Amino acid sequence: MRKFIIFSLLALVMCSCGEYQRALKSEDYNYKFEFAKQAFENKRYVQAGTLFKQCCNVFKGTDKAEESLYLLGLSDYENQDYLSSGAVFKTYYQRYPKGKFVEPARFYCGYGYYLDSPDPQLDQSTTIKGIEELQAFLEYFPRSDKVAQAQNAIFELQDKLTLKQLQNAQLYYNLGNYLGNNYESCVIVARNAVKDYPYSKYKEDLELLILKARYQEADQSIDERKQERFREVIDEYYSFVNNYPDSPNRQEAENIYQIARKYVKD
């Protein structure tokens, strides 16, 4: 019985491959189009995408051309080739700005980039594309049932960019005064991240790092500049505790403040 089942499945696959080859070579593009739709429904996305790509130009100027282009993008998307699907979906909504698939095309374009977004330490070009496409989707379709999903994806992508900036700022902090004042660079990078992503979950970490960098900068300054720089430390301390009165890092901030007070005359 088991051998029979395996043989039947093998025969089905071979038959399917044979039908696909006939569709691939066929000059009947209506047949090719319908076979591609059937392949897509059966989750044979590579086959579907190959055939839809052939149909796009042949059906140019017809509803089938529009549907072929959209389903080509969706085939790439389902095949987890998100960069290709993003390019196809963008072509779709630019070519058919009022097309019947423009809403899902804009959404899947951005969401594919979200799914393809790499770890924070790697190049974040795809992350930025995802944010841009999803924000555009929200502007065009503010009442879509995918609004919450798009918003959550944007927040996650922004957090990824913020984490990358936090890591960069931490690197400057760790370098200290090696070959220059890296504490100042740490502050600049962290401040820019707070400005660009004010709602990030890493905002507190960034602001604590600013406080710590200002403290190290002041502590390692020449005597003539200590009072001025420790005054900046105190300003950063008040900003931090006002923003995060219940922070688990409150004690660390308090310790820095107590040291800074010794150098600042009222």
C-alpha positions in Angstrom: 0.0 0.0 0.0 2.8 2.4 0.9 4.6 1.7 -2.4 1.4 2.4 -4.2 1.0 5.8 -2.5 4.6 6.8 -3.3 4.1 5.6 -6.9 0.9 7.6 -7.2 2.5 10.8 -5.8 5.5 10.4 -8.1 3.2 9.9 -11.1 1.2 13.0 -10.1 4.4 15.1 -9.8 5.6 13.9 -13.2 2.2 14.6 -14.8 2.2 18.1 -13.2 5.7 18.8 -14.6 4.6 17.6 -18.0 1.6 19.9 -18.0 3.8 22.8 -16.9 6.3 22.2 -19.7 3.4 22.2 -22.2 2.1 25.5 -20.7 5.6 26.9 -20.8 6.0 26.2 -24.5 2.5 26.9 -25.5 1.6 29.8 -27.9 -1.8 30.0 -26.4 -1.4 32.7 -23.8 -4.9 32.3 -22.5 -4.1 28.7 -21.6 -0.8 29.8 -20.2 -2.5 32.4 -18.0 -5.1 30.0 -16.7 -2.5 27.4 -16.0 -0.4 30.0 -14.1 -3.4 30.8 -11.9 -4.0 27.2 -11.2 -0.3 26.7 -10.3 -0.5 29.7 -8.0 -3.6 28.2 -6.2 -1.7 24.9 -5.8 1.2 26.9 -4.3 3.6 26.2 -7.2 4.9 29.7 -7.0 8.0 29.3 -9.2 5.9 27.8 -12.0 3.3 30.5 -11.6 5.7 33.3 -11.6 7.5 32.1 -14.7 4.3 31.9 -16.6 2.9 35.2 -15.4 6.1 36.9 -16.4 5.5 35.6 -20.0 2.0 36.8 -19.9 2.6 40.4 -18.8 3.8 41.8 -22.1 1.6 39.7 -24.3 -1.6 40.9 -22.6 -0.3 44.5 -22.5 -3.3 46.9 -22.3 -5.7 44.4 -21.0 -7.1 43.4 -17.6 -5.1 40.1 -17.8 -1.8 42.1 -18.1 -2.7 43.9 -14.8 -3.7 40.7 -13.1 -0.6 38.9 -14.4 1.7 41.6 -13.1 0.1 41.6 -9.6 0.1 37.8 -9.4 3.8 37.7 -10.5 4.6 39.9 -7.5 2.5 37.8 -5.3 4.2 34.6 -6.6 7.6 36.1 -5.7 6.3 37.2 -2.3 4.9 33.7 -1.5 8.2 32.2 -2.7 9.9 34.5 -0.1 11.8 36.4 -2.8 10.9 39.7 -1.2 13.3 41.9 -3.1 11.9 40.7 -6.4 8.3 41.0 -5.3 8.9 44.5 -4.0 10.2 45.6 -7.4 7.2 44.0 -9.2 4.7 45.5 -6.8 6.2 48.9 -7.2 6.0 48.5 -11.0 2.4 47.5 -10.6 1.2 50.5 -8.5 3.2 52.9 -10.7 1.7 51.5 -13.9 -1.8 51.1 -12.4 -2.2 53.8 -9.8 -5.9 53.2 -9.7 -5.7 49.4 -10.4 -8.0 47.0 -8.6 -5.0 45.4 -6.8 -3.2 48.6 -5.9 -4.0 48.4 -2.1 -2.6 44.9 -1.6 0.3 45.6 -4.0 1.4 48.6 -1.9 1.0 46.7 1.3 2.9 43.6 0.2 5.6 45.7 -1.3 6.4 47.3 2.1 5.7 44.2 4.2 8.0 42.1 2.0 10.8 44.5 2.8 9.9 44.2 6.5 10.2 40.5 6.3 13.5 40.7 4.5 15.0 43.3 6.8 18.4 42.1 8.1 20.0 42.2 11.6 20.8 45.7 12.9 24.6 45.3 12.4 24.1 44.8 8.6 23.2 47.3 5.9 19.7 48.7 6.5 18.8 49.8 3.0 15.9 47.2 2.9 14.7 48.4 6.3 14.5 52.0 5.1 12.6 50.8 2.0 10.2 49.0 4.1 9.4 52.0 6.3 9.0 54.3 3.2 6.7 51.8 1.4 4.6 51.1 4.5 4.2 54.8 5.4 3.1 55.4 1.8 0.6 52.6 2.1 -0.9 54.2 5.3 -1.2 57.6 3.5 -3.0 56.1 0.6 -5.2 53.6 2.5 -5.7 54.9 6.1 -8.9 52.8 6.5 -7.4 49.5 5.3 -7.8 46.4 7.5 -4.0 46.1 7.3 -3.3 49.5 9.0 -2.4 48.0 12.4 -0.2 45.3 10.8 1.6 48.0 8.8 2.0 50.3 11.8 3.5 47.6 13.9 5.9 46.7 11.2 7.0 50.3 10.9 7.6 50.5 14.6 9.7 47.3 14.5 11.7 48.6 11.6 12.3 51.9 13.3 13.4 50.1 16.4 15.9 48.2 14.3 17.4 51.5 13.0 17.4 52.9 16.5 19.3 49.9 17.8 21.9 50.3 15.1 22.4 53.9 16.1 22.6 52.8 19.8 25.3 50.3 18.9 27.2 53.0 17.0 26.9 55.4 19.9 28.0 52.6 22.3 31.1 52.0 20.1 32.1 55.7 20.3 31.6 55.5 24.1 33.8 52.5 24.4 36.5 54.2 22.4 36.6 57.0 24.9 39.4 59.5 24.1 41.2 57.2 21.7 42.4 59.4 18.8 40.0 62.2 19.8 36.9 63.0 21.8 34.7 60.0 21.0 32.4 60.9 23.9 31.2 63.9 21.9 30.6 61.7 18.9 28.6 59.3 21.1 26.4 62.2 22.2 25.8 63.4 18.7 24.8 60.0 17.4 22.6 59.2 20.4 20.9 62.6 20.2 20.2 62.2 16.5 18.6 58.8 17.1 16.4 60.2 19.8 15.3 63.0 17.5 14.7 60.7 14.5 12.9 58.0 16.5 11.3 59.6 19.6 9.0 56.7 20.3 11.6 53.9 20.1 11.8 51.4 22.9 15.6 52.2 23.0 15.1 55.9 23.8 15.9 55.5 27.5 19.1 53.6 26.7 20.2 56.3 24.4 19.5 59.1 26.9 21.3 57.2 29.7 24.3 56.7 27.3 24.3 60.5 26.7 24.4 61.1 30.5 27.3 58.6 30.9 29.2 60.0 27.9 28.9 63.6 29.3 30.1 62.3 32.7 33.2 60.6 31.2 33.9 63.6 29.1 33.8 65.8 32.2 35.7 63.4 34.4 38.6 63.2 31.9 38.7 67.0 31.2 41.4 69.3 32.2 40.7 71.1 35.5 39.8 74.4 33.8 36.9 72.8 32.0 35.6 70.4 34.7 33.1 72.7 36.2 31.6 73.7 32.9 31.3 70.1 31.8 30.0 68.7 35.0 27.3 71.4 34.8 26.3 69.8 31.5 26.3 66.4 33.3 23.8 67.8 35.9 21.6 69.2 33.1 21.6 65.7 31.5 20.8 64.1 34.8 17.7 66.3 35.4 16.6 65.6 31.8 16.9 61.8 32.3 15.2 61.6 35.7 12.3 63.8 34.6 11.8 61.6 31.6 12.2 58.3 33.4 11.5 58.8 37.1 11.0 55.1 37.7 13.9 53.9 35.6 15.8 50.8 36.7 18.9 52.9 35.9 17.9 55.6 38.3 20.6 54.7 40.9 23.3 54.8 38.3 22.1 58.3 37.3 22.0 59.4 41.0 25.6 58.2 41.5 26.7 60.3 38.5 24.8 63.3 39.8 26.4 63.1 43.3 29.9 63.1 41.8 29.0 66.0 39.4 27.7 68.1 42.3 31.1 68.2 43.9 32.6 70.1 40.9 29.8 72.6 40.4 29.6 75.7 42.5 26.1 77.1 43.2 
